[in-house]
Every structure is written in structure tokens, then in C-alpha cells.
Amino acid sequence: MTEERPSKLQIESIITDILATIEREREREIIARRYGLFDRKETLEQIGELLGITRERVRQLEKAVMARLKALADAGQLPHVQETQAVLLDAIHAMGKAARVSDLSAQLTTENTRIDQARISFLAALSPKVAVVDENDHFYHAVGVADAHDEKTIKELATKAIEAIKKIGEPTPIDKVAEHVKIDDPRHAAALARTSKHLATLNGRWGLVKWPTVNPKNIRDKIYVILQEAGKHMHFNEIADAIKDSDFKRKDVTTQAIHNELIKDKRFVLIGRGIYALKEWGYEKGTVADIITEVLRKKGEPMHRDEIVKEVLKSRHVKETTILLNLQGKQQFKRVAKATYALAE
């Protein structure tokens, strides 16, 4: 029977014991401050100014100390690293063989603070079987199973996922992305995609981070996603409730704010009392009288009121009596025969 590994790491005591193996206090200070193990991360300049040495000397000492620690870890002589590495690998495997450090920290620490994430990053850097992707403009700080891929391969596969999504041209399920990238396990493809700052996911579909359908940045984008997911017109109260029940990061919005955005954005068309649809579904802005006018103009000849009602109801969610009242009460329409109307012009 295999021994069950802990689900959470006693991370502060692990870090303290590892730092205790560094003999010189100045070197301990450099590592702790550079990695943000007890407070915010500091730059080479900040640490150099504190210790009275140049930034280049700080860089040299950091590099030398980390090389010594990694050598001890490789030889199994650094406290806790082997056990910690096993826990890290179990979690990374379960997450799809790759993971953002922030997500890994959420799994393995109690509070997942910024310091917790820095400590997980430090432990990953010391673990020989863990590949580390440093954060930059294109990638999140991430880790992977070294037996499956190194840092370069993680980046290459994530970049291929971006290219696949661009080629597909619309938000798509991860299994389709995996197929394009030639990755057998969709969970692995999703894990790799999560390392990229150029990709986002929502409601089970992946797309470019600039696409509002997977990365809505404001209320209008969220309304658009809700309507598109519903595939039908909705009352603004229904839209408000749907946003509150959604997976959006920020969903604390008022019904009035949603109504205001619906009125201002050209993507949405009012088709009934408080009821909105997407313009891309073929709806055009306008009053009921405007729609009647368009129906008669397209027909090019007088129409029976029942036929007019039928056509208007295709693009407006209103009562039949509303349409009839517009026919009978607006000057632009004239009755030319029994229950038959034409444009007055």
C-alpha cells in the first residue's frame, strides 16, 4: 500500500529549513528577498543598496547560491526537496502535466497568497523533475513535468495552440485544439494553453484573449456572451440574473447598469418591452412602425393585416394588438381595402 501524500504543504517550515542550509546570512538574505519568500520580491538594485554591494555582485551571489542548492537537491541532500517534489509532481500531473504557479499554489497552500506562490515557485526551481517557465509578456509563471517537456517545449506547444485557434477563427472546445496541435489528451492541451497570456477560456471554449466571447472585459461584452450562449432574445432582468449566475470574474452589476449598456451598444436591438436580441441575428433597430414600413416597402404592394402581423412578429417580440394599433393610428399607413393596408406615400 502506497503512503498517501499530504494535499497541502507545510510550506513556511520547508522554506525555513532549506534557507538554513545556506551558511552566510548575506546569501540567505539575497535568496529570500529575490524570490519574495517572506515579503515582496526585490530587485537586484534594491538588495544591493540594502547590503552595500553592486547589483552585479547580487546577481553573481544569487546565481552561485541557487547552483549550490540545485546541486544538493539533485544529490538528495537538501531537506524536504524530494518529498516536496513528489507532491508538486502529483499535483501537476493531475492538472494536465503543466500548470500556472498561481493555480498550483491554490492546490497546495492554505491561503494561496502572493508569498505562497513565490515559495511554490522557489521549490519548483529546486526540484530537478519540474520544468519552470518564467513569466514574461507572453507566458504566465508556470511549471510542467520535466519528463514530459522542458520549458522550451511547453512554450512551443502553447504557441501551436494559439496558432490553431487563430486558424479555427472562433472560440472552440479544447479537444478540437488538441487535435490541431496533435496532443492526445485534451486535459494536457488545456493545461498548456493556460500558460499563455494570449489565450482565454469561458464556458468550455478557448479563444484569443482579445475575443470578448471568451474574455469579456466590460458589462457590454458580458451581455453579448450571455445572449450568444442563450441563442435567443432575453429581457434585461433575465440578462442581469444570468450574469450573476455566470462564471465571469466580476459579476456584481446592477440591473439598471445592464439596461443602460443595452441601450448604448449597437450590437443589441430592442425587439419588445425590455426585450433585447443580437443585431447579428438579423434584427434591425427601429420602432414597430418602422418595421411595418419596411415590411410594406419590401412587399411593394398592399398587404392583409394578418400577413403584416406575421412578418413583424419575426423581428419584434410584441403583442399583435400593438402592431394593429400602429397600423390604424400612424399616418404613414392607409387602409386600401378591408383589413388591407399600404404605405400612405
Secondary structure, DSSP 4 states (H G I P E B T S, - for coil): -PPPPPSS--HHHHHHHHHTT---HHHHHHHHHHHTSSSS---HHHHHHHHTS-HHHHHHHHHHHHHHHHHHHHTT-STTHHHHHHHHHHHHHHTTSEEEHHHHHHHHSSS--HHHHHHHHHHHHH-TTEEEE---SSB-SEEEETTT--HHHHHHHHHHHHHHHHHH-S-B-HHHHHHHHT-S-HHHHHHHHTTBTTEEEETTEEEETT-TTTS--SHHHHHHHHHHHHTS-EEHHHHHHHHHTS--S-----HHHHHHHHHH-TTEEEEETTEEEEGGGT-----HHHHHHHHHHHH-S-EEHHHHHHHHTTT----HHHHHHHHHH-TTEEEEETTEEEE--
